[in-house]
Amino acid sequence: MDGTILVATAGQGVLRSNDDGATWARIPLEQDVEFDATVRCLAVHPEQPHVVFAGADIGLARSDDAGVTWSRVPSPFDDHQVWSIAVDPNDPDCLLVGTGAPARAVMYRTTDGGSTWARMSPEIPEHCAGVSKPRILTVTWDEFDGKSAWFGIEEGGLWRTRDRGDTWERIDGTPKTLPHGVTGSDVHCVVVLEGPPKTLVCLVVNAIFVSTDDGESWTRTDTRKTWGIYYTRLVARIPGTSSLLLGIGDGTPGTETRIFRSDDLAITWQQSTFDVAANSTVWAFGVHAFDPDLVFAGTKYGHLFRSTDGGRTFTKEWREFPEVTDVAWTPHVAPAAPASH
C-alpha cells in the first residue's frame, strides 16, 4: 500500500506509518500537538489527501504533510477537547467541529477553511447523567442533498440542520414510541447512505436506528437481542457505495467485539472474521475513497486490524498501540521525519 496510516490515541498523540505498517513514528518535537497528546478524532481532506485534521486537547489541529507536522487552527475552542470533525465533501472549506468533556459540548462551524468560526445555536447542558459531561461524538454532512448535516451527543440526543448549520433541531425521543423517533439520548454514530432510498443510520448505545424518510420515522434493531452483545459503538460507510461496516462490543473498553457488513442499507448483516481475537471493543474504522476495499479497524485497547476485502475479513497488524481513539489512512505518503524521541 502506498500511503500513510494514522492512529489517534489518548496519550500518545497521532502515530503514523508511511511504509504500509512496517514501522511507526510519533509526532516530532516542537509541534502544536504534543507527541503525548490526547487526540480524539481524525479527518482527511476530501480533495487534498496530504491535509489531515485532528481533534486534540489543544483544539483543532491541521497537518499539511499527512501527519508529520501539526499546527493549531486558531479558534474560539482553543484548548478545548475536540471530539468530532466533519469536512463538507461538496465544500471542503466548510467544517463542523464538536467539542466536549472536559470542556463544554458545543458545535462550531467555519465556512472559510478555519479563518473564522461561528458557534452553532444548540445549547447543550454542561452535565448529563450518563457520562458526567457530554461530548459530541459524531457529526456528518449529508453530501447528497448538500444542505443537511447531523450530529449526535453522548449524552444529549440526535440533532439535524436543513440549512447548513444556521438552525438546528433535536429529533430524538419525541414521541417516545417507535417507529416515529430515535429513543435513547446516548448517540454514538450517524451516517447517511445515498441508496436508493436515501438511508440514515443512527447508533445509540444499545441499538441501531434506520430511517428511509429523512429522519421522519425510524426502525429499531436491539443489538443485544439480535447478536447477544450490546455496546453499539460505530458505523462507517464504505466510500463510494451504500455499504456499511458496523462495530459492536460487550462494553467499554470491553473484552469482546464483532464487526458486521451490510450491503442492503442495514437490512441484513454478515459477520466479519478476525485472524486473531480482538482484545477489546472496536473503536474506529479507517477508510478512504482511493481504495474502498482497504479498511483499518482499531480497538479501544490498542489492536489494529487490516482488511483488504472491504471489511469481510481482518488480520492483525504487528504493532500495538496505547488507547486508540480513531484511525485514518490517506493515499498521500508522508515524508520521513528525523527521529526525535
N, C-alpha and C positions, 0 to 999 in steps of 0.2 A: 504493500500500500504506500503510495506517495501522498504525504500529507502530515498533519500534526494531530495527535491525540491529546486532549486536555482533560485533566481530572481535578475538579474543585474539591477542597477539603475544609473541614472545620479544625484549623490549627496548623496546616502546612501550606496555606495559600493555594496556588494552582501548579500542579506538576504537569510536565509536558514531555512528549516523545515525538521526535521528528524522524525516527528510523523504524517505524512500524512496531513500536513497543519493545525493541531490543534494549534500549537504555532510556533513562528518565532524568530530567533536570528540574531543579527548583527555580523559583523566581530569583534573579540575581539581586545583589545588594543595591542600595540606593534607588529603590523604586518607591512609588507612592503606595503600592500594595506590598506589604511586608512578606517575606518568604514564609513566615509562620502565621499569616493572617487567617481569619475566618472568611471564607468565600462561599456564598450560598447558591449562586446560580451563574450560568454562562449563556451567552447568546452570540452566535456567529452572524456577521453582517450578511444579508441575503445576496448582495451584489459584489461585495469586496471580501473575498474569503480570508484575506490577511488581517481583517479587522475583527476583533473579538471584544465583547463587553463582559464585565464581571460585576456581580453584585457582592460587595465586600463590606467589611466592618468600617471602612472609611467612606462608604457611599458607593457611587458608580465609578468604575474604572474602565479604561479603554486601552487595548493593545493594538498597535498597527503592524506588528510583526508576528502574528499568530501565537501570542502568549509569552514572548520572551521578556519584553519590557512593558511597563504599565504606568499610565498616568491617570490621575483622578480627573473626572469630568466635573468641574465646579457646579454646584447645585445647592438648592435650599436644604437638601438632606445630606450634606457633608457630615461624615462621622456617624451617620445612622446606618443600621444594617439594612442592606438591600436584599430582598428575598426573591424577587421575580423581575424579569425583563422581557418585554416583547417589542421587537422591531417590526414595523409595518412592512410586509413584503411588497406592497404596492407603492410605498413612500418611505424608504429607509431613513429619512431624516426625522420621521415621527416615531417616537419611542414612548412606551408606557413602562413605568418603573414603580414597583410596590415595595414599601418598607415594612418593618415590623420589629418584634421583640429583639433586643431590649428597648428599642425606641417605639414611638407611636406608629401604628399602622396607618399609612397614608398612601394614596395613589397620586403619582405625578405624571405629567406629560410634557414632552418637548416636540415642537414641530419644525425645529431648525437644527437638528443634529446635536442638541445639547447646549446651544448658546444661551437659550433662555428656557425657563421651566414654569409651569403653572400647576398649582395644587388643585386636584380634582375635588368635586363637590361632596362626595360621601364623607360624612363624619363618623369615623369608626371608633367605638368605645375604647378607652385605654386599657380596660381589663375585661376578661371573659372567664367563664367557669372552667373551660377545658384545658387551656394551656397558659393561664395566668394573663399573658399579654398576647393579643392577636398578632398574626403575621399573614401578609398577603402571599400565599404560596404559589398561586398560578395566575397568569394573565395571558391572553391570546387575542390577536386580531382575527376578525372574520375576513379573510382575504378574498372571499367570493362575492360579498356584497359591497366591500370597500368602504363601509361606514360604521359597522358594528364592531364591538370588542366586548370581552368578558373577563372578569376576574373573580377569584374565589379566596375566601379568608378562612384560616384556622385560628379561632372560630369566629364566624361573622357572616357566613352565607355567600350566595352567588349573586353577582351584580352584572348588569348589562347596560351598554350605551348604544344608541341608534345614531348618534351624531358625532362620532369620532372622539367622544370623551367630553363633550361640552356638558352633557347631563347624564346622570346615571340613575338606575332604578334597581332595587333589590327584588329578586323574583323568586327566591326560595321560601318555602314554608307558608305560602298563602294561596289557596287554603291548605290546611294541614293534611287533607285526604288526597290520595292518589286518584286518578292519574294526572291531576292538574299541576302539581308543583313538586319541586325538589324538596324532600324532607331531610332535615339534618343540616346544621349550620357549619359543620366541620368539613369544608370543601378543600380537597387536596389537588384536584386537577380538572381542567376543562379543555376540550379540543373541538374543532369544527371540521367536518368532513364534507367534501363537495357533493358526494353521492353520484347520481340521484337516488333518493331525495337527499337534499342537504340535511346533514345529521349532526346534532350536538351530543357530546358525551361528557357527562359531569360525574366525577368521583367524589363521594363523601367517604367517611372513614370505614363504613361497612357495607357500601352498596354502590352500584353503577346505575346512573340515570341516563336515559336516552330520549331525545326529542327529535321528531321529524317535522315539526311545525314551528321551527324557530323559537323554541322555548315556551310556547303557549301551553303545552301539556307534555308529560314525561311518563315513561315506564320505568319501573324499578326492578333491578336484579339484586337479591340479597346474596352477597358473596359467601357468607358462612353456610347458608342453606345449599348453595349451588356447589361449592367446592370444599366445604369444611374448613375454610381458612378465611379470616375476616378482614385483615388490615389492607384496605384497598388504597394503594399508595399512588400509582401513577399510570398514565396512559399517554401514548405518543403515536402520532400519525406517521406512517411510512411515507417519506416525501414523494410527491407526485402521484400519490394513489389515495384511495379511500380505505386502505387497510390500516389496522391498529395493532399496537402492542400494549398489553396490559400487565402491570406488575402488582402482585399482592403478596402478603406475608402473614405471619402469625402474631405480629405485634411490632412495636418499635422499641429497641432495634430488631427484635425478632431472632428466631433461630432457624426458621424455615421460610422458603419463598418459592413462588411459581411465576412463570411468565406464560402468557397466552397470546395468540394471534387471531385476529378476526379479519376475514376478507368479505364480509357481508354486512357491514355497517353495524357491528356489535350485536348481531342477532345470534350467531353461534361463535364458539371459541375453540381453538385447537391448542392443546398444551405443548409448550416447547420443552426441549430436553437439554440437560446440562451434562458435561462430561465429568464434572466434579460437583458435589453438593455445595451449594452456596452457604455461607456462614451466618447470614442474616437476611433481613428483608431487602429486596431490590429497591434501590432509592432513586436511580436516574438512568435514563436512556440517552445515548448519543447517536444522532442520525444526521445525514446531510443529503441534499438532493443530488450531489455529484455521483453518489453510489448508493441507491436506496437499499441494496442488499446488505450493506455493511452496517452493523449495529453494535454499539458497545452498551453494556449494562453494568452499572456499579452498585454494589450492596452497601448498606449502612456501615458495616464494619470492615470495608476495605477490599473486598474481592472485585476484580474487574474481569468481565467476560466479553468475548467477541463472537459475533455471528456473521457469517458470510452468505447466509441464505435468507435474509430478511427476517431474522429473529425466530426461525424454526428450531435451530439447534445452536447451542452456545458452548464454547470452550474457554477455559480459564486461562488468563494471562499469567505469566510467571510472577510479575510484580504485584505486591500487596501494598495497600495504602492506609493512611490514617482514615478517620471517619469521612466517607465520601458523601458529598452534598449534591454534586452534579457532574455530568460527563458530556463532553462535546468532541467533535472532530471536524477538521476543515481540510480541504484538498490543498491548501497552501502549506508548503514545507517551511517551518520556522527555521531561521538561521541559527547556527550554533552560537552559544554564548559562553564566555570564559567561565570555568569553574570558579565558584566564589564561596563555597561552604565546605 
